[in-house]
Amino acid sequence: MDDDDDNTPSPVERSAVAVDIEKLQKTVLRLANEREVLPQPLFWSLFHTRLENIRKQKHIERTLKECLDGE
């Protein structure tokens, strides 16, 4: 057995924000392939709305962490 097995990093649980960003990336790629079907203004509106939701969620997480760490 190799010693390399001991140095293998354990999987890290991904944050909800990271999962949301990955979903957004997949959605963007899928919609980019179908962009003749989806009007560009609608696409960008949906994209920016989703991105803003991710930013709000990240802000909420930071605020909660600061409040809980401050106690």
PLY file of the C-alpha trace (Angstrom):
ply
format ascii 1.0
element vertex 71
property float x
property float y
property float z
element edge 70
property int vertex1
property int vertex2
end_header
0.00 0.00 0.00
1.34 3.47 -0.89
1.79 6.28 1.59
0.10 8.51 -0.99
-3.26 7.21 0.22
-2.69 9.03 3.52
-2.05 12.32 1.70
-5.24 12.22 -0.33
-7.33 15.24 0.64
-10.76 14.44 1.98
-13.68 15.83 0.00
-14.80 19.23 1.22
-18.49 19.98 1.51
-19.39 22.75 -0.92
-21.21 25.80 0.32
-24.71 26.63 -0.82
-23.32 29.64 -2.68
-20.81 27.46 -4.55
-23.60 25.07 -5.53
-25.76 28.01 -6.71
-22.89 29.40 -8.79
-22.33 26.00 -10.38
-26.04 25.74 -11.21
-25.93 29.24 -12.70
-22.93 28.29 -14.84
-24.69 25.17 -16.12
-27.84 27.16 -16.86
-25.88 29.82 -18.73
-24.13 27.19 -20.84
-27.39 25.40 -21.59
-29.17 28.63 -22.51
-26.21 29.81 -24.59
-26.66 26.69 -26.72
-30.35 27.55 -27.13
-30.01 31.31 -27.38
-32.04 31.55 -30.57
-34.93 30.28 -28.50
-34.46 32.67 -25.58
-34.51 36.41 -26.31
-31.26 38.03 -25.14
-32.90 40.67 -22.90
-34.83 37.95 -21.09
-31.69 35.84 -20.70
-29.69 38.70 -19.20
-32.57 39.69 -16.95
-32.80 36.16 -15.58
-29.01 35.92 -15.29
-28.67 39.17 -13.34
-31.62 38.35 -11.09
-30.10 34.99 -10.20
-26.67 36.54 -9.65
-28.19 39.16 -7.35
-29.92 36.42 -5.35
-26.58 34.64 -4.92
-24.96 37.88 -3.73
-27.78 38.49 -1.24
-27.43 34.95 0.11
-23.68 35.40 0.50
-24.24 38.71 2.32
-26.72 37.05 4.68
-24.24 34.25 5.40
-21.46 36.76 6.15
-23.73 38.81 8.43
-24.83 35.72 10.35
-21.24 34.56 10.72
-20.16 37.98 12.01
-23.04 38.05 14.51
-22.39 34.52 15.75
-18.62 34.96 15.94
-19.04 38.22 17.86
-20.85 36.55 20.76
0 1
1 2
2 3
3 4
4 5
5 6
6 7
7 8
8 9
9 10
10 11
11 12
12 13
13 14
14 15
15 16
16 17
17 18
18 19
19 20
20 21
21 22
22 23
23 24
24 25
25 26
26 27
27 28
28 29
29 30
30 31
31 32
32 33
33 34
34 35
35 36
36 37
37 38
38 39
39 40
40 41
41 42
42 43
43 44
44 45
45 46
46 47
47 48
48 49
49 50
50 51
51 52
52 53
53 54
54 55
55 56
56 57
57 58
58 59
59 60
60 61
61 62
62 63
63 64
64 65
65 66
66 67
67 68
68 69
69 70
